[in-house]
Amino acid sequence: MSLTKYQEPPLFEQHGAAERRFLQLISALPKVSVQGYDKHRNVIYWNKSSEDMYGYSKDEALGQKLEDLIIPNFMRDDVVKFHQRWIEFDEAIPSNELVLKKKDGQPIHVFSSHVMLKQGSDSPEMYCVDIDLSEQHEIRLELERMASTDLLTDLPNKRVLEQTLISIIEDVTHSNSGFALFFIDLDMFKEINDTLGHTWGDELLKAVAKRLVSCIDSANGMLARFGGDEFVYVANNITDEIQCEEIAKTLTDCFKKSFELSTESVHITSSIGISMFPRDGDGIDDLLKHADAAMYQAKAEGRNRYHFFTKTLSQRLRQQRNIAARLRESLKKDEFELLFQPQIDVKTGKFTSCEALLRWRPLGEESAVPPNIFIPIAERSELIADIGRWVLEKTCQQSKKWKQKGIGVRIDINVSGKELEKSSFFERLTACRSHYGLSPEDIGLELTENVLIKSDNAILENLRAQRDLGVEISIDDFGTGYSSLSYLKQFPVSHLKIDRSFLKGAPENAYDSALMEAIVNVGHKLDLKIVVEGVETQSQSDYCKSLNVEFIQGFLYSKPISAEAIEALLEKQ
């Protein structure tokens, strides 16, 4: 690269060979700004990259002072001081990242190094070598944005929310003030997502975020995406419930108008849980957990509403934590039991399959609670995976014992959605069968329709693989969840278990009977075997037989009984 155009012959002639070589080298570097200054900080050298980076031409820069050109006002005094100390006391200016300024006043990020030539003479010269870091700075900003921003909605993410809460708690603690946390969960979002597809689901989340931002007072609070279809709004300077109610009503009203997504118009509501600082907790975890609990209470009361965290909810959470702690202890002590309820083949009157039902038998029997209470608590406390592992192991053990006695009875186990979410479930199922020498037909799976609807493609593919091996898969309690018949054809299931609530009045009530017949007919059209639960009377049994269902299960034939009682029942059969 030719330097003729940019060099100053008189200046270069004043230096020795080594110094001239240095100036030639730094002048040749692309995208590296080199400026020279005399002892009064007047510009004596300004290369082409300096023109490009800072916007001043060489003619404009020469003779001007360093601090008048590219130094921001807040740095001027320090720059003058550091330069003078280098000349007078030989204290070199350290290399560093700096934010300087361009001709148009815009900031520019550079890495600046400094060299002093002709040190100790009457005419020392300082040369600044600045590398443009604008690109790196933009990348750094983008990385910081990605780390702190939810990339779908552009809202602050969970990490920033937690950092902000730490700061807010510290501030309001010193000022004896307060704030409120609103946990916002979209109602039935999963169903919309599955119906319209994930692309439309993402568009809806972006539209919801935009709508919420327009509804809140961003100057006195922060809205963040917590994850999935959950958002959190932190409202500052809130000290009473009346203020909270006003905000909660505003947030709820945000969803009155439908969301227009290109060709789709989607109506959705939200359930909101509210916790207040310091009343409902003095730490992040408690405030979020309590607002989340209040949100679930709002959903339980019918959705599309808000609910405050209350003492009743607090007591319930305390009870649930106690139960969870006892469950954890019982797992260590093996204080559980499996009972088995036969499923009767309607045509033969005999049974070749049964459902394994878990019972909790702690040493202090009075502390036990029924499955409909401890199973949901286990799911919320992440204990369900350990309990599910125990159930699978004990079921396989029992199946092996029966096979060794010549008893060919399939055992169906209930599987939680939390278990399916763990990628290891299907590996564990395969390994457990193999360990006990069982075939895929020996252990069946029962899943609720809600669990199946919430399952992603990976889970469904794994279930299809098990079904292809011969595993019987049942939809349990059908009719108590979403009851969408269109989903049935998507799921790799073999059996449809109709919930007892549909059977209760069916033999005598025409409306209930019509529902039962519709479900049975659709199930048969889809080549599913029908199991009716809760058969307690002979008239109910006769009614099921008239519908040509394949299996019935209930107290009329047997309560859940021990493995030994099952063997006795088979002998009698």
LOKOL-37799 format. One line per field, with one value per residue (C-alpha): residue number from 0; residue in one letter; x, y, z. Coordinates in nm, 2 decimals. Example, Ala and Ser with C-alpha at 12.3 -4.5 7.8 and 13.67 -1.06 7.14 Angstrom:
<rs>
pos	[0; 1]
code	[A; S]
px	[1.23; 1.37]
py	[-0.45; -0.11]
pz	[0.78; 0.71]
</rs>
This chain:
<rs>
pos	[0; 1; 2; 3; 4; 5; 6; 7; 8; 9; 10; 11; 12; 13; 14; 15; 16; 17; 18; 19; 20; 21; 22; 23; 24; 25; 26; 27; 28; 29; 30; 31; 32; 33; 34; 35; 36; 37; 38; 39; 40; 41; 42; 43; 44; 45; 46; 47; 48; 49; 50; 51; 52; 53; 54; 55; 56; 57; 58; 59; 60; 61; 62; 63; 64; 65; 66; 67; 68; 69; 70; 71; 72; 73; 74; 75; 76; 77; 78; 79; 80; 81; 82; 83; 84; 85; 86; 87; 88; 89; 90; 91; 92; 93; 94; 95; 96; 97; 98; 99; 100; 101; 102; 103; 104; 105; 106; 107; 108; 109; 110; 111; 112; 113; 114; 115; 116; 117; 118; 119; 120; 121; 122; 123; 124; 125; 126; 127; 128; 129; 130; 131; 132; 133; 134; 135; 136; 137; 138; 139; 140; 141; 142; 143; 144; 145; 146; 147; 148; 149; 150; 151; 152; 153; 154; 155; 156; 157; 158; 159; 160; 161; 162; 163; 164; 165; 166; 167; 168; 169; 170; 171; 172; 173; 174; 175; 176; 177; 178; 179; 180; 181; 182; 183; 184; 185; 186; 187; 188; 189; 190; 191; 192; 193; 194; 195; 196; 197; 198; 199; 200; 201; 202; 203; 204; 205; 206; 207; 208; 209; 210; 211; 212; 213; 214; 215; 216; 217; 218; 219; 220; 221; 222; 223; 224; 225; 226; 227; 228; 229; 230; 231; 232; 233; 234; 235; 236; 237; 238; 239; 240; 241; 242; 243; 244; 245; 246; 247; 248; 249; 250; 251; 252; 253; 254; 255; 256; 257; 258; 259; 260; 261; 262; 263; 264; 265; 266; 267; 268; 269; 270; 271; 272; 273; 274; 275; 276; 277; 278; 279; 280; 281; 282; 283; 284; 285; 286; 287; 288; 289; 290; 291; 292; 293; 294; 295; 296; 297; 298; 299; 300; 301; 302; 303; 304; 305; 306; 307; 308; 309; 310; 311; 312; 313; 314; 315; 316; 317; 318; 319; 320; 321; 322; 323; 324; 325; 326; 327; 328; 329; 330; 331; 332; 333; 334; 335; 336; 337; 338; 339; 340; 341; 342; 343; 344; 345; 346; 347; 348; 349; 350; 351; 352; 353; 354; 355; 356; 357; 358; 359; 360; 361; 362; 363; 364; 365; 366; 367; 368; 369; 370; 371; 372; 373; 374; 375; 376; 377; 378; 379; 380; 381; 382; 383; 384; 385; 386; 387; 388; 389; 390; 391; 392; 393; 394; 395; 396; 397; 398; 399; 400; 401; 402; 403; 404; 405; 406; 407; 408; 409; 410; 411; 412; 413; 414; 415; 416; 417; 418; 419; 420; 421; 422; 423; 424; 425; 426; 427; 428; 429; 430; 431; 432; 433; 434; 435; 436; 437; 438; 439; 440; 441; 442; 443; 444; 445; 446; 447; 448; 449; 450; 451; 452; 453; 454; 455; 456; 457; 458; 459; 460; 461; 462; 463; 464; 465; 466; 467; 468; 469; 470; 471; 472; 473; 474; 475; 476; 477; 478; 479; 480; 481; 482; 483; 484; 485; 486; 487; 488; 489; 490; 491; 492; 493; 494; 495; 496; 497; 498; 499; 500; 501; 502; 503; 504; 505; 506; 507; 508; 509; 510; 511; 512; 513; 514; 515; 516; 517; 518; 519; 520; 521; 522; 523; 524; 525; 526; 527; 528; 529; 530; 531; 532; 533; 534; 535; 536; 537; 538; 539; 540; 541; 542; 543; 544; 545; 546; 547; 548; 549; 550; 551; 552; 553; 554; 555; 556; 557; 558; 559; 560; 561; 562; 563; 564; 565; 566; 567; 568; 569; 570; 571; 572]
code	[M; S; L; T; K; Y; Q; E; P; P; L; F; E; Q; H; G; A; A; E; R; R; F; L; Q; L; I; S; A; L; P; K; V; S; V; Q; G; Y; D; K; H; R; N; V; I; Y; W; N; K; S; S; E; D; M; Y; G; Y; S; K; D; E; A; L; G; Q; K; L; E; D; L; I; I; P; N; F; M; R; D; D; V; V; K; F; H; Q; R; W; I; E; F; D; E; A; I; P; S; N; E; L; V; L; K; K; K; D; G; Q; P; I; H; V; F; S; S; H; V; M; L; K; Q; G; S; D; S; P; E; M; Y; C; V; D; I; D; L; S; E; Q; H; E; I; R; L; E; L; E; R; M; A; S; T; D; L; L; T; D; L; P; N; K; R; V; L; E; Q; T; L; I; S; I; I; E; D; V; T; H; S; N; S; G; F; A; L; F; F; I; D; L; D; M; F; K; E; I; N; D; T; L; G; H; T; W; G; D; E; L; L; K; A; V; A; K; R; L; V; S; C; I; D; S; A; N; G; M; L; A; R; F; G; G; D; E; F; V; Y; V; A; N; N; I; T; D; E; I; Q; C; E; E; I; A; K; T; L; T; D; C; F; K; K; S; F; E; L; S; T; E; S; V; H; I; T; S; S; I; G; I; S; M; F; P; R; D; G; D; G; I; D; D; L; L; K; H; A; D; A; A; M; Y; Q; A; K; A; E; G; R; N; R; Y; H; F; F; T; K; T; L; S; Q; R; L; R; Q; Q; R; N; I; A; A; R; L; R; E; S; L; K; K; D; E; F; E; L; L; F; Q; P; Q; I; D; V; K; T; G; K; F; T; S; C; E; A; L; L; R; W; R; P; L; G; E; E; S; A; V; P; P; N; I; F; I; P; I; A; E; R; S; E; L; I; A; D; I; G; R; W; V; L; E; K; T; C; Q; Q; S; K; K; W; K; Q; K; G; I; G; V; R; I; D; I; N; V; S; G; K; E; L; E; K; S; S; F; F; E; R; L; T; A; C; R; S; H; Y; G; L; S; P; E; D; I; G; L; E; L; T; E; N; V; L; I; K; S; D; N; A; I; L; E; N; L; R; A; Q; R; D; L; G; V; E; I; S; I; D; D; F; G; T; G; Y; S; S; L; S; Y; L; K; Q; F; P; V; S; H; L; K; I; D; R; S; F; L; K; G; A; P; E; N; A; Y; D; S; A; L; M; E; A; I; V; N; V; G; H; K; L; D; L; K; I; V; V; E; G; V; E; T; Q; S; Q; S; D; Y; C; K; S; L; N; V; E; F; I; Q; G; F; L; Y; S; K; P; I; S; A; E; A; I; E; A; L; L; E; K; Q]
px	[0.00; 0.14; 0.19; 0.29; -0.05; -0.07; 0.29; 0.43; 0.79; 0.91; 0.76; 0.91; 1.25; 1.26; 1.27; 1.53; 1.50; 1.33; 1.07; 1.01; 0.96; 0.71; 0.51; 0.50; 0.38; 0.09; -0.01; -0.05; -0.29; -0.65; -0.93; -0.67; -0.69; -0.35; -0.32; -0.01; -0.01; 0.27; 0.34; 0.04; -0.19; -0.22; -0.27; 0.04; -0.06; -0.40; -0.42; -0.69; -0.86; -0.88; -1.08; -1.31; -1.36; -1.40; -1.53; -1.27; -1.06; -0.68; -0.70; -0.97; -0.78; -0.43; -0.35; -0.66; -0.64; -0.70; -0.96; -1.15; -1.18; -1.27; -1.28; -1.62; -1.66; -1.66; -1.32; -1.14; -0.98; -0.85; -0.70; -0.51; -0.39; -0.27; -0.09; 0.09; 0.19; 0.34; 0.55; 0.66; 0.68; 0.71; 0.38; 0.25; -0.12; -0.25; -0.42; -0.80; -1.14; -1.28; -1.59; -1.48; -1.69; -1.72; -1.74; -2.13; -2.12; -2.21; -2.01; -1.76; -1.62; -1.24; -0.95; -0.69; -0.31; -0.05; 0.31; 0.55; 0.82; 1.12; 1.06; 1.28; 1.33; 1.18; 0.93; 0.78; 0.51; 0.23; 0.07; -0.27; -0.35; -0.73; -0.90; -1.26; -1.47; -1.81; -1.88; -1.77; -1.98; -2.29; -2.23; -2.19; -2.50; -2.69; -2.56; -2.66; -3.00; -3.04; -2.94; -3.19; -3.47; -3.73; -3.66; -4.02; -4.19; -3.90; -4.00; -3.76; -3.71; -3.72; -3.36; -3.41; -3.73; -3.55; -3.27; -3.51; -3.71; -3.39; -3.33; -3.69; -3.71; -3.39; -3.53; -3.88; -3.73; -3.54; -3.83; -4.10; -4.30; -4.44; -4.52; -4.74; -4.67; -4.93; -4.88; -5.07; -5.15; -5.34; -5.65; -5.67; -5.36; -5.24; -5.57; -5.53; -5.17; -5.26; -5.55; -5.38; -5.02; -4.71; -4.66; -4.99; -4.94; -4.62; -4.80; -5.06; -4.80; -4.64; -4.98; -5.07; -4.73; -4.79; -5.15; -5.03; -4.76; -5.02; -5.24; -4.98; -4.81; -4.45; -4.32; -4.42; -4.36; -4.22; -4.38; -4.18; -4.24; -4.19; -4.21; -4.45; -4.78; -4.70; -4.63; -4.54; -4.62; -4.44; -4.63; -4.42; -4.55; -4.85; -4.96; -5.32; -5.56; -5.77; -5.48; -5.41; -5.78; -5.77; -5.46; -5.60; -5.92; -5.72; -5.51; -5.82; -5.99; -5.69; -5.83; -6.19; -6.11; -6.01; -5.66; -5.64; -5.37; -5.36; -5.64; -5.73; -5.93; -5.86; -6.04; -5.85; -5.88; -5.63; -5.62; -5.42; -5.27; -5.16; -4.90; -4.80; -4.47; -4.41; -4.75; -4.72; -4.35; -4.02; -3.83; -3.85; -3.93; -4.22; -4.37; -4.36; -4.48; -4.77; -4.88; -4.86; -5.08; -5.33; -5.34; -5.42; -5.70; -5.83; -5.83; -6.00; -6.28; -6.36; -6.07; -6.09; -6.05; -5.80; -5.73; -5.52; -5.29; -5.47; -5.42; -5.63; -5.41; -5.11; -5.24; -5.31; -4.96; -4.82; -5.02; -4.91; -4.54; -4.59; -4.75; -4.47; -4.21; -4.38; -4.41; -4.04; -3.97; -4.21; -4.03; -3.71; -3.89; -4.09; -4.42; -4.64; -4.86; -5.00; -5.36; -5.51; -5.86; -5.97; -6.11; -6.38; -6.42; -6.79; -6.81; -6.65; -6.72; -6.35; -6.06; -5.72; -5.61; -5.61; -5.53; -5.25; -5.36; -5.12; -5.19; -4.99; -4.93; -4.70; -4.62; -4.84; -5.16; -5.35; -5.11; -5.20; -5.42; -5.59; -5.44; -5.66; -5.48; -5.12; -5.08; -5.14; -4.90; -4.64; -4.67; -4.63; -4.33; -4.15; -4.18; -4.40; -4.11; -3.97; -4.31; -4.37; -4.03; -4.14; -4.47; -4.31; -4.05; -4.31; -4.55; -4.28; -4.18; -4.55; -4.60; -4.29; -4.42; -4.75; -4.59; -4.38; -4.71; -4.86; -5.09; -5.11; -5.27; -5.17; -5.12; -5.20; -5.02; -5.12; -4.85; -4.83; -4.75; -4.46; -4.31; -4.35; -4.18; -3.86; -3.68; -3.57; -3.92; -3.94; -3.58; -3.67; -3.99; -3.79; -3.51; -3.75; -3.94; -3.61; -3.48; -3.78; -3.82; -4.15; -4.30; -4.45; -4.80; -4.75; -4.75; -5.01; -5.01; -5.30; -5.28; -5.55; -5.66; -5.52; -5.18; -5.20; -5.31; -5.02; -4.77; -4.52; -4.43; -4.14; -4.36; -4.63; -4.36; -4.23; -4.58; -4.63; -4.31; -4.44; -4.78; -4.61; -4.43; -4.77; -4.81; -5.18; -5.23; -5.55; -5.70; -5.81; -6.11; -6.23; -6.49; -6.36; -6.10; -6.12; -6.32; -6.23; -6.31; -6.09; -5.79; -5.86; -5.74; -5.40; -5.32; -5.15; -5.40; -5.58; -5.84; -6.08; -6.18; -6.51; -6.53; -6.77; -6.96; -7.10; -7.23; -7.40; -7.73; -7.71; -7.93; -8.22; -8.15; -8.20; -7.95; -7.67; -7.74; -7.71; -7.37; -7.25; -7.37; -7.20; -6.87; -6.88; -6.98; -6.70; -6.45; -6.55; -6.53; -6.17; -6.10; -6.06; -6.16; -6.40; -6.35; -6.63; -6.52; -6.73; -6.97; -7.14; -7.48; -7.62; -7.83; -7.52; -7.34; -7.64; -7.65; -7.28; -7.33; -7.61; -7.37; -7.13; -6.84; -6.54; -6.45; -6.60; -6.44; -6.59; -6.70; -6.97; -6.70; -6.41; -6.27; -5.89; -5.74; -5.40; -5.19; -5.27; -5.65; -5.61; -5.46; -5.75; -6.00; -5.84; -5.85; -6.22; -6.27]
py	[0.00; 0.34; 0.59; 0.89; 1.05; 1.05; 1.11; 1.44; 1.45; 1.73; 1.53; 1.20; 1.36; 1.46; 1.09; 0.82; 0.51; 0.30; 0.57; 0.62; 0.25; 0.25; 0.54; 0.36; 0.04; 0.19; 0.41; 0.09; -0.08; -0.09; 0.01; 0.13; 0.50; 0.66; 1.02; 1.21; 1.49; 1.74; 1.82; 2.07; 1.79; 1.96; 1.72; 1.66; 1.34; 1.20; 0.89; 0.79; 0.55; 0.84; 1.03; 0.72; 0.65; 1.00; 1.20; 1.47; 1.52; 1.55; 1.92; 1.97; 1.78; 1.91; 2.18; 2.11; 2.00; 1.63; 1.72; 1.95; 1.68; 1.33; 1.35; 1.36; 1.65; 1.43; 1.29; 1.62; 1.70; 1.34; 1.33; 1.65; 1.53; 1.19; 1.34; 1.59; 1.33; 1.11; 1.40; 1.52; 1.20; 0.93; 0.77; 0.60; 0.60; 0.24; 0.08; 0.05; 0.04; 0.39; 0.56; 0.86; 1.08; 1.14; 1.47; 1.44; 1.39; 1.01; 0.78; 0.54; 0.24; 0.19; 0.01; 0.28; 0.23; 0.51; 0.54; 0.83; 0.92; 1.15; 1.10; 1.33; 1.59; 1.93; 1.81; 1.48; 1.33; 1.10; 0.87; 0.72; 0.39; 0.33; 0.01; 0.05; -0.18; -0.07; -0.41; -0.59; -0.35; -0.42; -0.79; -0.75; -0.55; -0.81; -1.09; -0.89; -0.83; -1.20; -1.29; -1.05; -1.04; -1.30; -1.33; -1.40; -1.11; -0.87; -0.84; -0.88; -1.25; -1.45; -1.38; -1.00; -1.03; -1.20; -0.94; -0.66; -0.81; -0.83; -0.46; -0.36; -0.56; -0.38; -0.04; -0.08; -0.24; 0.08; 0.30; 0.10; 0.09; -0.21; -0.35; -0.61; -0.91; -1.02; -1.37; -1.38; -1.72; -1.75; -1.97; -2.27; -2.15; -2.51; -2.59; -2.29; -2.37; -2.73; -2.62; -2.35; -2.47; -2.34; -2.06; -1.91; -1.97; -1.77; -1.49; -1.49; -1.46; -1.17; -1.00; -1.06; -0.91; -0.60; -0.57; -0.60; -0.34; -0.10; -0.17; -0.13; 0.17; 0.09; 0.40; 0.24; -0.13; -0.40; -0.66; -0.98; -1.31; -1.58; -1.87; -2.05; -1.86; -1.70; -1.33; -1.14; -0.78; -0.60; -0.29; -0.05; 0.16; -0.06; -0.08; -0.19; -0.44; -0.16; -0.05; -0.41; -0.47; -0.17; -0.30; -0.66; -0.54; -0.34; -0.65; -0.87; -0.61; -0.63; -0.97; -0.85; -0.77; -1.06; -1.08; -1.04; -1.26; -1.21; -1.44; -1.56; -1.39; -1.55; -1.48; -1.58; -1.49; -1.49; -1.60; -1.38; -1.45; -1.16; -1.15; -0.84; -0.74; -0.76; -0.91; -1.23; -1.28; -1.10; -1.31; -1.37; -1.74; -1.69; -1.40; -1.59; -1.91; -1.74; -1.55; -1.87; -2.05; -1.76; -1.79; -2.16; -2.08; -1.83; -2.11; -2.35; -2.09; -2.07; -1.89; -1.53; -1.38; -1.27; -1.40; -1.27; -1.49; -1.55; -1.71; -2.00; -2.05; -2.01; -2.28; -2.51; -2.46; -2.54; -2.86; -2.95; -2.89; -3.11; -3.39; -3.36; -3.39; -3.70; -3.85; -3.80; -3.98; -4.26; -4.32; -4.38; -4.62; -4.80; -4.70; -4.75; -5.04; -5.14; -5.27; -5.42; -5.38; -5.63; -5.53; -5.77; -5.90; -5.85; -6.14; -6.40; -6.26; -6.32; -6.09; -6.09; -5.74; -5.51; -5.16; -5.10; -4.84; -4.68; -4.65; -4.46; -4.66; -4.45; -4.59; -4.33; -4.43; -4.13; -3.90; -4.07; -3.90; -4.06; -4.06; -3.78; -3.56; -3.68; -3.75; -3.38; -3.27; -3.51; -3.37; -3.01; -3.10; -3.30; -3.62; -3.79; -3.91; -4.09; -4.23; -4.33; -4.51; -4.70; -4.80; -4.92; -5.13; -5.29; -5.36; -5.53; -5.74; -5.84; -5.92; -6.15; -6.33; -6.39; -6.51; -6.76; -6.89; -6.92; -6.62; -6.41; -6.09; -5.76; -5.48; -5.12; -4.84; -4.47; -4.24; -3.87; -3.61; -3.50; -3.85; -3.84; -3.51; -3.68; -3.82; -4.12; -4.26; -4.47; -4.59; -4.69; -4.87; -5.07; -5.15; -5.25; -5.49; -5.64; -5.68; -5.88; -6.08; -5.92; -5.86; -5.53; -5.68; -5.74; -5.38; -5.13; -4.75; -4.53; -4.16; -3.89; -3.71; -3.38; -3.54; -3.65; -3.32; -3.15; -3.40; -3.27; -3.46; -3.64; -3.79; -3.89; -4.06; -4.25; -4.36; -4.47; -4.67; -4.85; -4.91; -5.06; -5.30; -5.42; -5.20; -5.14; -4.76; -4.63; -4.29; -4.27; -4.08; -3.98; -3.71; -3.52; -3.32; -3.15; -3.44; -3.34; -3.64; -3.50; -3.57; -3.94; -4.01; -3.83; -4.04; -4.38; -4.55; -4.88; -4.84; -4.56; -4.56; -4.38; -4.20; -4.32; -3.99; -4.07; -4.41; -4.30; -4.20; -4.35; -4.66; -4.44; -4.10; -4.06; -3.76; -3.94; -4.25; -4.06; -3.93; -4.28; -4.43; -4.15; -4.20; -4.58; -4.55; -4.31; -4.52; -4.83; -4.64; -4.56; -4.93; -4.85; -5.10; -4.95; -4.98; -4.84; -4.75; -4.73; -5.02; -5.06; -5.21; -5.50; -5.25; -5.06; -5.38; -5.49; -5.15; -5.16; -5.51; -5.37; -5.11; -5.39; -5.24; -5.47; -5.43; -5.31; -5.22; -5.14; -5.24; -5.47; -5.71; -5.61; -5.33; -5.27; -5.57; -5.71; -5.93; -6.23; -6.16; -6.13; -6.48; -6.61; -6.44; -6.61; -6.95; -6.90; -6.78]
pz	[0.00; -0.10; 0.18; -0.04; -0.03; 0.35; 0.48; 0.59; 0.46; 0.69; 0.99; 0.88; 0.82; 1.19; 1.30; 1.30; 1.09; 1.36; 1.43; 1.05; 1.01; 1.30; 1.15; 0.81; 0.97; 1.16; 0.87; 0.66; 0.90; 0.76; 1.00; 1.25; 1.33; 1.40; 1.52; 1.62; 1.88; 1.99; 2.35; 2.35; 2.21; 1.87; 1.58; 1.38; 1.21; 1.09; 0.88; 0.64; 0.89; 1.13; 0.87; 0.82; 1.19; 1.33; 1.03; 1.03; 0.72; 0.76; 0.68; 0.94; 1.21; 1.17; 1.42; 1.63; 1.99; 2.08; 2.35; 2.10; 1.84; 1.97; 2.35; 2.52; 2.76; 3.07; 2.97; 2.88; 3.21; 3.26; 2.91; 2.96; 3.30; 3.18; 2.88; 3.10; 3.35; 3.07; 2.95; 3.29; 3.49; 3.23; 3.34; 3.03; 2.95; 2.97; 2.68; 2.73; 2.57; 2.54; 2.41; 2.21; 1.98; 1.61; 1.43; 1.43; 1.81; 1.79; 2.03; 1.89; 2.08; 2.03; 2.18; 2.23; 2.27; 2.30; 2.20; 2.29; 2.04; 2.11; 2.48; 2.69; 2.42; 2.39; 2.13; 2.24; 2.02; 2.13; 1.88; 1.95; 1.78; 1.79; 1.68; 1.59; 1.82; 1.68; 1.53; 1.85; 2.06; 1.85; 1.88; 2.26; 2.28; 2.08; 2.31; 2.61; 2.46; 2.38; 2.74; 2.89; 2.64; 2.54; 2.17; 2.07; 2.24; 2.30; 2.66; 2.95; 3.03; 3.35; 3.43; 3.41; 3.61; 3.89; 3.89; 3.88; 4.18; 4.38; 4.32; 4.39; 4.71; 4.83; 4.74; 4.90; 5.21; 5.28; 5.19; 5.38; 5.06; 4.87; 4.53; 4.37; 4.14; 3.89; 3.75; 3.41; 3.25; 2.92; 2.94; 2.70; 2.51; 2.45; 2.27; 2.04; 1.98; 1.89; 1.67; 1.48; 1.50; 1.68; 1.42; 1.50; 1.87; 1.85; 1.67; 1.94; 2.22; 2.04; 2.00; 2.37; 2.47; 2.26; 2.40; 2.76; 2.71; 2.58; 2.89; 3.17; 3.32; 3.20; 3.39; 3.72; 3.66; 3.44; 3.22; 3.16; 2.98; 3.25; 3.01; 2.78; 2.79; 3.13; 3.19; 3.50; 3.57; 3.86; 3.97; 4.18; 4.48; 4.55; 4.91; 4.92; 4.74; 4.59; 4.38; 4.28; 4.18; 3.95; 3.78; 3.77; 3.61; 3.35; 3.27; 3.24; 3.02; 2.78; 2.66; 2.60; 2.23; 2.01; 1.86; 1.48; 1.34; 0.97; 0.85; 1.20; 1.47; 1.81; 2.14; 2.46; 2.83; 3.12; 3.48; 3.71; 4.05; 4.27; 4.56; 4.74; 4.90; 5.19; 5.30; 5.09; 5.11; 5.14; 4.88; 4.51; 4.53; 4.78; 4.58; 4.25; 4.41; 4.59; 4.28; 4.09; 4.35; 4.34; 3.96; 3.98; 4.22; 3.96; 3.70; 3.94; 4.00; 3.63; 3.45; 3.31; 3.65; 3.91; 4.26; 4.55; 4.75; 5.08; 5.42; 5.31; 5.01; 5.24; 5.48; 5.18; 5.05; 5.39; 5.40; 5.06; 5.15; 5.46; 5.25; 4.99; 5.27; 5.41; 5.06; 5.01; 5.34; 5.25; 4.92; 5.12; 5.35; 5.08; 5.24; 4.93; 4.81; 4.48; 4.46; 4.14; 4.00; 3.74; 3.40; 3.30; 2.94; 2.87; 2.63; 2.86; 3.20; 3.29; 3.33; 3.16; 3.26; 3.56; 3.66; 3.91; 4.17; 4.41; 4.78; 5.05; 5.36; 5.60; 5.94; 6.10; 5.90; 6.02; 5.82; 5.49; 5.23; 4.92; 4.58; 4.44; 4.70; 4.71; 4.33; 4.23; 4.51; 4.39; 4.04; 4.16; 4.38; 4.11; 4.32; 4.06; 3.86; 4.16; 4.25; 3.89; 3.89; 4.21; 4.05; 3.73; 3.92; 4.15; 3.86; 3.65; 3.96; 4.01; 3.65; 3.65; 3.96; 3.80; 3.48; 3.68; 3.83; 3.48; 3.53; 3.21; 3.33; 3.17; 3.43; 3.33; 3.50; 3.52; 3.38; 3.46; 3.21; 3.42; 3.37; 3.00; 2.98; 3.11; 2.81; 3.02; 3.08; 2.77; 2.81; 3.17; 3.06; 2.80; 3.05; 3.32; 3.09; 2.97; 3.33; 3.44; 3.11; 3.02; 2.67; 2.56; 2.60; 2.97; 3.08; 2.96; 2.99; 3.10; 3.02; 3.06; 2.75; 2.90; 2.92; 2.56; 2.44; 2.61; 2.47; 2.21; 1.89; 2.06; 2.33; 2.07; 1.85; 2.15; 2.23; 1.87; 1.89; 2.21; 2.04; 1.74; 1.98; 2.11; 2.43; 2.51; 2.56; 2.71; 2.74; 3.10; 3.24; 2.89; 2.90; 3.21; 3.02; 2.68; 2.53; 2.17; 1.96; 1.68; 1.89; 1.91; 1.56; 1.64; 1.94; 1.93; 2.17; 2.18; 2.45; 2.55; 2.92; 2.97; 3.30; 3.56; 3.56; 3.21; 3.32; 3.65; 3.51; 3.16; 3.21; 3.33; 3.16; 2.79; 2.77; 2.95; 2.75; 2.42; 2.53; 2.62; 2.29; 2.10; 2.27; 2.23; 1.86; 1.78; 1.97; 1.78; 1.44; 1.53; 1.61; 1.98; 2.25; 2.51; 2.89; 3.11; 3.46; 3.78; 3.72; 4.05; 3.98; 3.77; 3.57; 3.48; 3.38; 3.16; 3.00; 2.91; 2.76; 2.55; 2.40; 2.31; 2.50; 2.54; 2.91; 3.23; 3.56; 3.90; 4.25; 4.11; 4.02; 4.25; 4.45; 4.41; 4.58; 4.67; 4.43; 4.65; 4.63; 4.25; 4.24; 4.45; 4.23; 3.92; 4.09; 4.15; 3.80]
</rs>
